Amino acid sequence: IRLLDVLPAGERWPIEAHLRTVQLQDKPLYESLSYAWGGNKTTHSISVDGKRFPATENLWKALHNVRHATERRTLWVDAICIDQSSDDEKSRQVPVMHLIYQQATRVLVSLGTHTP
């Protein structure tokens, strides 16, 4: 699987991260991030390995809210860690998502922003 190392930064700094490949059987330490996908077409740019990644508003807010100010945070986020343009990759990874969530040290949940 791939893991996303979200770099530390202050509240007003852009989100920067790096992807790395690990073996699930090696029991890597990471947290899973679950968030409301929604049909939101608005995107915000984040940097993944120095390249622009168009994140939905809900994903951007979730990453922004869980990012630490002083230390790297390692996450598994399906929209980024699974190549969404590859049906082959999705067909291999979706069946093991339960294991990915089970082996996470913590599962973080973001339900979006509150609106009256």
Phi, psi and omega per residue, in radians:
I1 nan 2.897 3.031
R2 -1.834 2.542 3.044
L3 -2.091 2.622 -3.120
L4 -1.886 2.032 3.050
D5 -1.617 1.856 -3.131
V6 -1.518 2.127 -3.080
L7 -1.304 2.576 3.127
P8 -1.204 2.606 3.105
A9 -2.982 2.777 3.067
G10 -1.245 2.952 -3.050
E11 -0.985 -0.628 -3.038
R12 -1.607 -0.007 -3.103
W13 -1.542 2.643 3.110
P14 -1.143 2.762 3.121
I15 -1.457 2.202 3.094
E16 -2.212 2.454 -3.097
A17 -2.653 2.882 3.080
H18 -2.266 2.474 3.061
L19 -1.708 2.507 3.021
R20 -2.494 2.642 -3.126
T21 -1.714 2.347 3.119
V22 -2.353 2.877 3.049
Q23 -1.707 2.200 -3.132
L24 -1.047 -0.630 -3.136
Q25 -1.186 -0.250 3.075
D26 -1.429 -0.020 3.112
K27 0.956 0.990 3.105
P28 -1.151 2.701 3.111
L29 -1.596 2.149 3.140
Y30 -2.830 2.892 3.026
E31 -2.019 2.538 3.044
S32 -1.650 2.473 3.094
L33 -1.994 2.085 3.075
S34 -1.937 2.305 -3.086
Y35 -2.544 2.880 -3.141
A36 -1.287 1.977 3.129
W37 -1.135 -0.985 3.113
G38 1.095 3.055 -3.140
G39 -1.758 0.382 -3.047
N40 -1.122 2.112 3.130
K41 -1.523 -0.279 3.140
T42 -1.188 2.289 3.112
T43 -2.143 2.671 3.038
H44 -2.146 2.517 -3.122
S45 -1.497 2.256 2.957
I46 -2.110 2.811 -3.136
S47 -1.819 2.109 3.075
V48 -2.113 2.005 -3.079
D49 0.958 0.641 3.091
G50 1.400 0.033 3.131
K51 -1.959 2.620 3.128
R52 -1.224 2.286 3.050
F53 -2.140 2.125 -3.132
P54 -1.426 1.822 -3.133
A55 -1.664 2.460 3.047
T56 -1.106 2.830 -3.136
E57 -1.030 -0.733 3.135
N58 -1.102 -0.722 3.108
L59 -1.159 -0.783 -3.137
W60 -1.028 -0.801 3.139
K61 -1.122 -0.715 3.127
A62 -1.089 -0.817 3.116
L63 -1.105 -0.736 3.131
H64 -1.049 -0.721 -3.094
N65 -1.289 -0.493 -3.104
V66 -1.700 -0.165 -3.133
R67 -1.158 2.381 3.076
H68 -1.477 2.669 3.122
A69 -1.398 -0.479 -3.002
T70 -2.196 -0.112 3.133
E71 -2.448 2.669 3.119
R72 -1.150 2.542 3.086
R73 -2.173 2.175 -3.110
T74 -1.711 2.142 -3.050
L75 -2.245 2.702 2.859
W76 -1.934 2.084 -3.118
V77 -2.235 1.998 -3.006
D78 -0.935 -0.751 -3.070
A79 -1.108 -0.416 -3.118
I80 -1.862 -0.713 -3.031
C81 -1.371 -0.348 3.010
I82 -1.873 2.242 3.109
D83 -1.173 1.808 -3.055
Q84 -1.190 -0.261 3.129
S85 -1.565 -0.078 -3.096
S86 -1.912 1.867 3.089
D87 -1.091 -0.604 3.125
D88 -1.103 -0.820 3.141
E89 -1.142 -0.755 3.116
K90 -1.062 -0.707 -3.119
S91 -1.191 -0.434 3.075
R92 -1.458 -0.627 -3.012
Q93 -1.583 -0.610 -3.114
V94 -0.994 -0.734 3.134
P95 -1.132 -0.317 3.131
V96 -1.843 0.173 -3.136
M97 -1.049 -0.584 3.113
H98 -1.086 -0.623 3.093
L99 -1.233 -0.665 3.118
I100 -1.070 -0.785 3.113
Y101 -1.207 -0.676 3.133
Q102 -1.087 -0.701 -3.058
Q103 -1.464 -0.132 3.105
A104 -1.147 2.526 3.089
T105 -1.212 -0.450 3.134
R106 -2.793 2.569 3.029
V107 -1.936 2.102 3.129
L108 -1.684 2.395 -3.105
V109 -2.156 2.267 3.072
S110 -2.140 2.079 -3.101
L111 -1.694 0.169 3.140
G112 1.650 -3.035 -3.124
T113 -1.566 2.653 -3.139
H114 -1.405 2.267 3.019
T115 -2.254 2.415 -3.099
P116 -1.086 nan nan
